[in-house]
Amino acid sequence: MKASSTRRTLITTTAAAGVLALSACGGNVAGGSAESGEAFPSGPVTITVGQDAGGSTDRIARAVAEGMAEDLGVAVPVVNKAGANGALATKEVAAMEADGQNLILLNASLITITPLAVGEDEAVNLDNLDVIAGLSQDDYVLVASPESGFETLADIQESTEELNFGTTGVGTGSQLAQAVLFAQAEIDGTAVPFDSGSPALTAVMGDQVDVATIQLGEALPQIEAGTVTPIVTFAEERPEFLPDTPTAIEEGYEVPVSQYRALAAPKGLPEDVKERLIESVQSVRDSETYQEFNQQNILTPWEVTGEEVVEEWNALAEQYKALVEEYDISLSGE
């Protein structure tokens, strides 16, 4: 019995020393959830991306993950699970435990536009997510093939040739922006569908289609090289990266469509865990490395709170729904 008592004393002393050591480490290790009784983070914090590796959303996720790993003191791996414009990955993460260990990098179009193109059972909303913070804005630009001879929107409107235009996928911001603009400007043509912006841009460069709407970050290198011609952007104001190209609004058409991105987690995060994640994202946004990343990738910082993300995206969803109904536009490809 005496040996057993001595063993218990040693275990207790060792455990107490461990607690003191953890406490001495401060923020990143002991900054965990008082509500759950476990330290946060308790291990790697995974960011899931609902798009393929190499695209804008994936690059943003990896830049954020690198900064958060440094701030949180744990690995922050990025996992790509492409499909249905991110709907499959988002639903999977939303169903996980709300402990902050699993996050999703969201595209606004999944919430604001995709529901206009799919059935209710396929649509995704923010009801099952806690949005941590907004990250960036990526604008769209309508580009034309140099062979088409188009330099302005008026050129396209006045053309007597049959117009072929590329689309970049069902339920995407570029699809909506182009469809609404053409409806308002009374431009007719034949849609040529592609799976993403890259093949659509390649088709414009090769004169396989006359025009297509592409994310500015993808299109700018080709614009600067002279292989495509910018016609209008779909931002509310001229992007700093393309100051000489008018917006659709300047041309008289109400088509403000941009791609926004935000970080979210399963609904029901403990408040202290949510606050820690918000602090971590803010540390990333404040870093010189991340600011340089935005500049290099033609991204506009969109530093808003999670509550503002929800409010703005829900408002955009209603606005886009009204535009689609007003102009009798089908985004489903049918």
N, C-alpha and C positions, 0 to 999 in steps of 0.2 A: 504493500500500500504506500509506503514512504517513497519508493522509486516512482510510482505512478503520480504521486503528488508533485514530486520534483519535476517530472516531465511536463505536467500541466503548467507549472510555474514558468518553465523555459519557453513553452509555446506562447503563453500569454505575454511574456516579456518581449519575445521576438515580434509578435503581432503588433504590440504597442510601439515598438521601435519602428516598424514598417509604416504605421500610420503617421508617426512623427516625421519620418523621412518624406512621405508623400506630401504632407502639409507644408514642409519646408520648400518643396519644389514650386509651390505657388500656382498661378493662373492656369496654364494649359493642362496640367495633370489633375489638379484638385478642383478645377472649375466645373464640376459635374453637377448632376441633377439632385438637388435636395429632395425633390418630389419622388424620384425613383429610388433614391438611396445608393445609386451607382455613379461613379465618376464619369464625366463626359469630357472628351470622347473615351470610350472604353476599348477602342481599337480603330482600325482603318475606317474612314468615312468615305463611302463610295458615291461617286457622282455618275448617274446613268444618263446616257444621251440617246435619244430616240432616232438619231440619224447616223449615217455611215461615218467612219473616220475620214478626216481630211477636209470636211466641209467647214463652213463658218461656225456652225453651232458646236461642232467637235473642237475646233481650235479655241473657241471661247471657254469651253468647259475645261480644257487642259491648262489654259492660262490661269483660270480661277483655282483649279485644283492645286497647281504648283504653289500659289500664294497661300492658300488655306493650309496646306501641309506644313509650311514653314510656321504659320501662326499657331496652329493647333498642336503641333508636335507629334503628329501621326501621319501615316501614309494616307493619301487621298487618291485612290485609283479611279480612272475613268473607264466606264464600260459602255460599249456601243451596242444597242439593241434596236436596229433600224426596222421600220415598218409602220405603215399607215400614218405617215407624217408625224411620228412620235407617239401616237395614241397607245400602242401596245406597251411601250416602255413606261409611259406615264401611269397607265392603269396598274401595271405590275408594282411600281414603286408606291403608289397610293395605297395599295393593299398591305404594305409592310408595316412592321411595328414602328410606332411614332417615338423613336428614341434618338433621332438625329444622326444615326449611323448610315442612313441611306437617303440620298438626295436625287432630284431630277432637274436637269437643265431644260427649261421650257422655252419653246417658240410661241410667240403670241398668236401666230396664225392657227395653231392647233386649237386654241380656245375661241378665237374671234372669227375665223373663216372656215375651217374644216367642217364645223357643224352645219354649214350651209350646203355642203356637198355630200354628206353621208347621212345615214339613218340615225335615229335617236339612240339606238343601241350601240352605235359605233362612236358617237360624239363624246368628247371629253370636256368637262368644265372644272372649275376650281373648288368645288364644294368639298372634295375629299383631300385637299391639299392645304398646307400652311405655306404661304409664299414668304420667303425670307427677304428677298430684295430684288430690285431691278438691276440690270447689268449694262446693256448696250442697245443701240439702235442701228439698224442696217437699212439704208435707203435703197429704193429701186429706181432704175433708169430704163427708159425705152430706147433701144438702140436699133440702128438700121444698117443694112449691108451697103457698103460704098457703091456696089454695082446697081443698087436700086435707084440711086440718085436723090434719095430723100435726105434733106437737111433740116427741115422744120415739120411741125405737125400739119401746117397748111399744105405742104407738098404731098403728104399722104392723103389728105382730104380731097385734094384736087386731082389726084392721079386717076386715070381712066384704065390703068392696067389692073388685072386681078391681083389682089393682095394675099400673100401667104404669111401668116404670123405664127411664131412659135409660142407654145405654152410650156410651163415648167413643172406641171403636176397638178393634180386635183386638190383643191382646197388650200392653195398657196397664196401668199400675198401678191406675187407677181401675176398670177392668173386673175385674181380679183381686180387689181389695179388696171390691167390691160383691158379686161372685159368692160369695166365701168367707163373707162375713157372712150373706148370705141363706141359704146352705146350712146354716150353723151355727145360725142363728136360726129355721130352718124357715119362711122367708118365700117364698111362691110369687108369680109374676107374669109379665107379658109383657114381654120385652126389646124396646126400641125403639132401634135402632142409629143413632149419629151418627158423623161423621168426626173430631170432636175435642170438647174440653170446652166451647168457646164455644157451638156450636149446641145442645148438650145443656143447658147452663145457660139459654139462651134458651127452650128448650122447657119447662123447669120454671117459669120466670117466667111463661110464657103458659099454664100449666096444661095443656099438651099431654101431659106425662108427670107422674106424681106425685112421683117422686124421681129423683135422679141423683147420682153421685159425681164431684166436680169438684176440681181443684187449688185449694188454699186461696187462692192469689194471685189467681185468677180469680173465685172466689166471694165473697171478703170484701166488696168494695164493694156487692154486691147484698144480702149479709147485713146490712150496716150500714144499707142503705137500706130494709130490711124487705120486699124483694120476693121473698126466699126464706128458709126457716127452716132453721137448722143442726140436724141430728139427732145425729150422732156424727162424730168425727174418727178417722183411722186411724193416728195417730202413737202412739208408745210412751207419751208423756206429753202432756198438754194443751199445744198450741202457745201461745206468749206472745200471739199475735195473736187467739186465740179462747179465753180462759181459762175461760169459763163453759159451754163445751160439752164433755160427757164424751167420753172415748175409747171405742172399741169394746171395748178391753181392760177398762175400768172397768165396762162393761155385761156383762162375762162372756164375751167372745168374743175368741179369739186371732187377731187380724187386724192385725198391725202392718205396714202397707204405706205406704211413702213413695217419692217420686221423688228420686233422687240424681243429681248430675251431676259429671263429671270430665273432665279434659283428657288426651288421649293422642296418641301418634305411632306411625308404623310401627315394627315390632319391629326391634331391632338398633341403636339410637342409640349413637353414640360416648359414652363415659361423661362426658366433659367437656361435650358438648352437652346431654346429659340434665340434668346438674347446673346448667347455665346456665338451662335452661328452668324447672327447679324453683325456682331463685332468683328468676326473673322472676315466676312465678306467686305466690310468697310475697310479693314486693314489692307485687303487686296486692292480695292479701288483706289486707295490713297497711295499705293506704291508706285514708284517711278517705272518699275518694270512693266506693270500692267498698263499704265498710261502710254508707254511706248508701244506696247502690243496693240492697243486700240488704234494708235496713229498708223502703225505699219499695216494694219488690216482694214483700214478705211472704215473704222467703227466709231460712231458717236457715243460718248458715255451717256448712259441713261440711269442716273443714280437716284432712284426713288425708293420709297419704303415698300414693304410687302403689301400694306394696306392700299397704297396708291396704285400698285400694279393691279390689284383686284378691281379697284374702282375704274381705272382707265380701260382695262381689257374688257370688262363687262359693258362699258359705254361704247367701245368700238364694236363689239359684237352686235349691239342694237343698231348702231349706225350702218354697219355693213349689211345687215339683214334688210334694213329699209331700202338701201340702194339696190340690192339684188331684186327685191320685190318691185320697186319703182320701175326698173328697166327690164323686168322679166328676163333676168339672166339666170342660166343654169350653169352651175359650177361642177356638176356631177359628170360632165362629159357625155351626157345622154341627149 
